[in-house]
Amino acid sequence: MHVLTIGAAGMLGRKLTQRLVQIGEIAGTPVKEMTLVDVIAPDMPEGFAGQVRLLAADLSAPGTAAELIQGRPDIIFHFAAIVSGEAEADFEKGYRINLDATRDLFEAIRHAHAADGYFPRVVFASSIAVMGAPLPYPIPDDFHATPLTSYGTQKAITELLLADYTRRGFFDGIGIRLPTICIRPGKPNKAASGFFSSILREPLVGQEAVLPVPDSVRHWHTSPRSAVGFMIHAASMDLSKVGPRRNLSMPGVSATVGDQIEALRRVAGQDAVKLIRREPDPAITRMCEGWAPGFEAKRARELGFVSEDSFDDIIRAHVEDELGGTP
């Protein structure tokens, strides 16, 4: 099996690659070849005995998409995107990267399908940002997309394209609406939701973190570990069971910022909580008012997608995966 991961240098792309090296297969078929691509060259995966191709490429550049599928990968994981805050700040870049580049990929696959019957599995990393206020709680699976940001709009349009290209038989696609990933390891990115991770990640290693919103803000979360599990399960499962509605809201944990802080207190103690410094930011608070508080995710659960049951579990997953098991 040949796996292509677009956005492989990002956090989830790296973790997906590591996990595929560990398990060595998808749906019982050995992974023997990987093509890893991002705007900066991804690192060589350690411990992988198969063939690896590392590429630094911009998916939005003319001809890049066609080049990436020349080797006819069986499964395409598509993570590449600029995050919410940057997409809002730079309108043209957001649409070029988050929408136009993906359309180029879908078109390249369509032309390859016409030429030689190429028919890959496409697993697209979408986002709960396709939803925007006013929202019920929990949000049912049949709730319509109501994006209130450019990023959410770009993801929602791509979801429609994925469903239509799948319906037309050009590829076998599934869109995974990822909850906000928490706790994201490494340095903060430009995502407007980054504080959800920073108020936990930094205090866990003895550093101060800024909280710009009230404790009452509620949002939908999952761990990087579960997010990677979603993608691999989507690549492995029988998609005929999904039906024509190919975009799924994933399970997760609905928690307020106050819930997060209490979970941090239980896992790491009061000294960690004391490192959170409150600096209200009205602009970020207003943005949060339009974000999804939580989903039923009934369809995804019935199809075998699983996440953590509590925010304590999300913090413990970070401690185990990133801190050697000790906060």
C-alpha positions as CSV (number, residue, x, y, z in Angstrom):
1,M,0.0,0.0,0.0
2,H,1.2,3.5,-0.9
3,V,0.1,6.3,1.5
4,L,0.4,10.0,0.5
5,T,0.2,12.5,3.4
6,I,-0.3,16.2,2.4
7,G,0.7,18.4,5.3
8,A,3.0,15.8,6.7
9,A,5.3,18.2,8.5
10,G,2.5,19.5,10.7
11,M,1.7,18.2,14.1
12,L,-1.0,15.8,13.1
13,G,0.8,14.8,9.9
14,R,3.9,13.8,12.0
15,K,1.9,11.9,14.5
16,L,0.0,10.1,11.8
17,T,3.2,9.0,10.2
18,Q,4.6,7.8,13.5
19,R,1.5,5.8,14.1
20,L,1.5,4.2,10.7
21,V,5.1,3.2,11.2
22,Q,4.1,1.6,14.5
23,I,1.1,-0.4,13.2
24,G,2.6,-1.0,9.8
25,E,-0.7,-1.5,8.0
26,I,-4.1,-0.1,7.1
27,A,-7.1,-2.5,7.1
28,G,-4.8,-5.5,7.1
29,T,-2.7,-4.3,4.1
30,P,1.0,-3.5,4.8
31,V,2.1,0.1,4.2
32,K,5.1,-0.3,2.0
33,E,5.5,3.1,0.6
34,M,5.0,6.7,1.9
35,T,5.0,10.0,0.1
36,L,5.3,12.8,2.7
37,V,4.8,16.4,1.5
38,D,4.5,19.8,3.0
39,V,5.7,23.4,2.3
40,I,8.8,22.4,4.2
41,A,10.3,18.9,3.7
42,P,9.0,16.5,6.4
43,D,11.4,14.5,8.5
44,M,12.4,10.9,7.6
45,P,10.2,8.6,9.7
46,E,12.3,6.5,12.0
47,G,11.9,2.7,11.9
48,F,10.1,2.5,8.5
49,A,11.5,-0.2,6.3
50,G,9.6,0.7,3.2
51,Q,10.1,3.3,0.5
52,V,9.8,7.0,1.6
53,R,9.6,10.0,-0.6
54,L,10.0,13.4,1.1
55,L,8.9,16.5,-0.8
56,A,8.8,20.2,-0.1
57,A,6.0,21.5,-2.2
58,D,3.1,24.0,-2.2
59,L,-0.1,22.2,-3.1
60,S,-1.5,25.4,-4.5
61,A,1.3,25.8,-7.1
62,P,0.3,24.8,-10.7
63,G,1.1,21.1,-11.4
64,T,1.9,20.1,-7.9
65,A,-1.2,18.1,-7.3
66,A,-0.7,16.1,-10.5
67,E,2.9,15.4,-9.6
68,L,1.9,14.1,-6.1
69,I,-0.4,11.5,-7.5
70,Q,1.9,10.2,-10.2
71,G,2.8,7.3,-8.0
72,R,-0.9,6.5,-7.7
73,P,-1.1,6.4,-3.9
74,D,-3.8,4.1,-2.5
75,I,-4.7,6.4,0.4
76,I,-4.4,10.2,0.5
77,F,-4.5,11.9,3.9
78,H,-5.1,15.6,3.4
79,F,-4.1,17.9,6.4
80,A,-2.7,20.9,4.5
81,A,-4.3,24.2,5.5
82,I,-3.6,27.5,7.1
83,V,-5.3,27.9,10.4
84,S,-8.3,29.9,11.4
85,G,-6.6,33.1,12.6
86,E,-4.3,33.3,9.6
87,A,-7.2,32.5,7.1
88,E,-9.2,35.4,8.7
89,A,-6.3,37.8,8.5
90,D,-5.2,37.0,4.9
91,F,-8.3,36.4,2.8
92,E,-6.5,35.6,-0.5
93,K,-4.1,33.2,1.1
94,G,-6.8,31.4,3.0
95,Y,-8.8,30.7,-0.2
96,R,-5.7,29.8,-2.2
97,I,-4.5,27.2,0.3
98,N,-7.6,26.0,2.0
99,L,-9.9,25.8,-1.1
100,D,-8.2,26.3,-4.4
101,A,-5.3,23.9,-3.7
102,T,-7.7,21.2,-2.6
103,R,-9.8,21.6,-5.7
104,D,-6.6,21.2,-7.7
105,L,-6.0,17.9,-5.9
106,F,-9.5,16.7,-6.6
107,E,-9.2,17.7,-10.2
108,A,-5.9,15.9,-10.6
109,I,-7.4,12.8,-9.2
110,R,-10.4,13.2,-11.6
111,H,-8.2,13.4,-14.6
112,A,-6.2,10.4,-13.5
113,H,-9.4,8.5,-13.0
114,A,-10.4,9.3,-16.5
115,A,-7.0,8.3,-17.9
116,D,-6.5,4.9,-16.1
117,G,-9.2,4.3,-13.6
118,Y,-7.3,5.6,-10.6
119,F,-9.6,5.5,-7.6
120,P,-7.9,6.3,-4.2
121,R,-9.4,6.7,-0.7
122,V,-9.2,10.4,0.2
123,V,-9.4,11.3,4.0
124,F,-9.8,15.0,4.4
125,A,-9.2,16.8,7.7
126,S,-12.2,19.2,8.0
127,S,-13.2,21.2,11.0
128,I,-16.0,21.9,13.4
129,A,-15.5,25.5,12.2
130,V,-18.1,24.6,9.4
131,M,-20.6,25.4,12.2
132,G,-21.3,28.8,13.5
133,A,-23.8,30.5,15.9
134,P,-26.6,30.3,16.7
135,L,-26.1,26.7,17.5
136,P,-28.1,24.1,19.6
137,Y,-26.3,22.1,22.2
138,P,-25.5,19.4,21.5
139,I,-25.4,19.9,17.8
140,P,-27.2,17.1,15.9
141,D,-25.6,15.3,13.0
142,D,-28.1,16.6,10.6
143,F,-27.5,20.3,11.5
144,H,-26.6,22.3,8.4
145,A,-23.2,24.0,7.9
146,T,-23.3,27.6,9.2
147,P,-19.7,28.9,9.0
148,L,-19.0,32.4,10.4
149,T,-15.3,32.6,9.5
150,S,-13.4,32.4,6.2
151,Y,-11.6,29.3,7.4
152,G,-15.0,27.6,8.2
153,T,-16.4,28.6,4.9
154,Q,-13.4,27.2,3.0
155,K,-13.7,23.9,4.9
156,A,-17.5,23.7,4.2
157,I,-17.0,24.3,0.5
158,T,-14.4,21.6,0.4
159,E,-16.8,19.2,2.2
160,L,-19.4,19.8,-0.6
161,L,-16.7,19.2,-3.3
162,L,-15.6,16.0,-1.6
163,A,-19.1,14.6,-1.4
164,D,-19.8,15.5,-5.1
165,Y,-16.5,14.1,-6.4
166,T,-17.2,10.9,-4.4
167,R,-20.8,10.7,-5.8
168,R,-19.5,11.0,-9.3
169,G,-17.1,8.1,-8.7
170,F,-13.8,9.9,-9.0
171,F,-12.5,8.9,-5.6
172,D,-13.7,7.4,-2.4
173,G,-13.8,10.3,0.0
174,I,-14.6,11.0,3.7
175,G,-14.4,14.3,5.5
176,I,-13.4,14.2,9.2
177,R,-14.6,17.2,11.2
178,L,-11.9,17.4,13.8
179,P,-12.7,18.9,17.2
180,T,-10.3,21.5,18.5
181,I,-7.1,19.5,19.1
182,C,-6.0,19.8,22.8
183,I,-3.4,19.7,24.0
184,R,-1.4,20.6,20.9
185,P,2.3,19.9,21.6
186,G,5.1,22.3,20.6
187,K,4.9,26.0,20.1
188,P,1.6,28.0,19.7
189,N,0.4,28.4,16.2
190,K,-1.8,31.2,14.7
191,A,-5.1,29.4,15.4
192,A,-7.5,31.6,17.3
193,S,-8.3,28.6,19.5
194,G,-4.7,28.2,20.6
195,F,-5.3,29.3,24.1
196,F,-7.3,26.1,24.8
197,S,-4.0,24.3,24.6
198,S,-1.6,26.9,26.0
199,I,-3.4,27.3,29.3
200,L,-2.7,23.6,29.9
201,R,0.5,22.9,28.0
202,E,2.6,25.7,29.5
203,P,1.6,25.2,33.1
204,L,2.3,21.5,32.8
205,V,6.0,22.3,32.3
206,G,6.1,25.2,34.8
207,Q,5.5,28.1,32.4
208,E,3.0,30.9,32.6
209,A,0.1,31.0,30.1
210,V,-2.4,33.8,29.2
211,L,-6.1,33.2,29.2
212,P,-8.0,35.7,27.1
213,V,-11.6,34.5,27.6
214,P,-14.0,33.9,30.5
215,D,-14.1,30.6,32.3
216,S,-17.6,30.1,30.9
217,V,-16.5,29.6,27.3
218,R,-17.5,26.1,26.2
219,H,-16.0,24.2,23.3
220,W,-15.5,20.7,21.7
221,H,-12.1,19.0,22.1
222,T,-10.2,15.9,21.4
223,S,-6.5,14.8,21.8
224,P,-3.9,14.5,19.0
225,R,-3.9,10.8,19.8
226,S,-7.7,10.5,19.1
227,A,-7.5,12.7,16.0
228,V,-4.9,10.4,14.5
229,G,-7.1,7.5,15.4
230,F,-10.0,9.1,13.5
231,M,-7.9,9.5,10.4
232,I,-6.7,5.9,10.4
233,H,-10.1,4.5,11.1
234,A,-11.5,6.6,8.2
235,A,-8.8,5.1,5.9
236,S,-9.6,1.5,7.1
237,M,-13.4,1.3,7.3
238,D,-16.0,0.3,4.7
239,L,-17.2,3.7,3.5
240,S,-20.4,2.2,2.0
241,K,-21.6,2.2,5.6
242,V,-21.2,6.0,5.7
243,G,-23.6,6.5,2.8
244,P,-23.8,9.7,0.7
245,R,-23.3,12.1,3.6
246,R,-19.5,11.8,3.6
247,N,-18.6,14.4,6.1
248,L,-18.8,13.4,9.8
249,S,-18.6,15.3,13.1
250,M,-16.2,13.5,15.3
251,P,-16.8,12.6,19.0
252,G,-15.0,14.6,21.6
253,V,-15.3,16.2,25.0
254,S,-17.5,19.3,25.6
255,A,-15.8,21.4,28.3
256,T,-15.8,25.0,29.5
257,V,-12.5,26.8,30.1
258,G,-13.4,26.4,33.8
259,D,-13.7,22.6,33.3
260,Q,-10.3,22.6,31.7
261,I,-8.7,24.4,34.6
262,E,-10.3,22.1,37.1
263,A,-9.0,19.1,35.2
264,L,-5.6,20.6,35.2
265,R,-5.9,21.1,39.0
266,R,-6.8,17.4,39.4
267,V,-4.0,16.1,37.2
268,A,-1.2,18.5,38.0
269,G,-2.1,20.4,41.2
270,Q,-2.8,24.0,42.2
271,D,0.8,25.2,41.4
272,A,0.1,24.5,37.7
273,V,-3.2,26.4,37.9
274,K,-1.5,29.4,39.5
275,L,0.5,29.9,36.3
276,I,-2.6,30.8,34.3
277,R,-2.8,34.6,33.9
278,R,-6.1,36.2,32.9
279,E,-5.8,38.9,30.3
280,P,-9.3,39.5,28.8
281,D,-9.4,40.0,25.0
282,P,-12.8,41.2,23.8
283,A,-12.0,40.3,20.2
284,I,-11.2,36.7,21.0
285,T,-14.2,36.4,23.3
286,R,-16.5,37.6,20.6
287,M,-15.1,35.1,18.2
288,C,-15.6,32.3,20.7
289,E,-19.3,33.1,21.0
290,G,-19.8,31.7,17.5
291,W,-17.9,28.4,18.1
292,A,-19.4,25.0,18.5
293,P,-20.1,24.0,22.1
294,G,-20.4,20.2,21.4
295,F,-21.8,17.6,19.1
296,E,-24.0,14.5,19.4
297,A,-21.6,12.7,16.9
298,K,-24.0,9.8,16.9
299,R,-23.2,8.7,13.4
300,A,-19.5,8.8,14.0
301,R,-19.7,6.8,17.2
302,E,-21.9,4.2,15.6
303,L,-19.3,3.9,12.8
304,G,-16.6,3.1,15.4
305,F,-14.9,6.5,15.9
306,V,-13.8,7.0,19.6
307,S,-12.4,9.8,21.6
308,E,-11.7,10.5,25.3
309,D,-14.5,10.5,27.9
310,S,-13.3,13.4,30.0
311,F,-10.9,16.3,29.9
312,D,-8.8,14.6,32.6
313,D,-8.2,11.9,30.0
314,I,-7.2,14.5,27.4
315,I,-4.6,15.9,29.8
316,R,-3.3,12.5,30.7
317,A,-2.9,11.6,27.0
318,H,-0.7,14.7,26.6
319,V,1.3,13.8,29.7
320,E,1.9,10.2,28.5
321,D,2.7,11.2,24.9
322,E,4.7,14.3,25.3
323,L,6.0,14.5,29.0
324,G,7.1,10.9,29.6
325,G,4.1,10.2,31.9
326,T,4.9,12.8,34.6
327,P,3.4,16.3,34.7
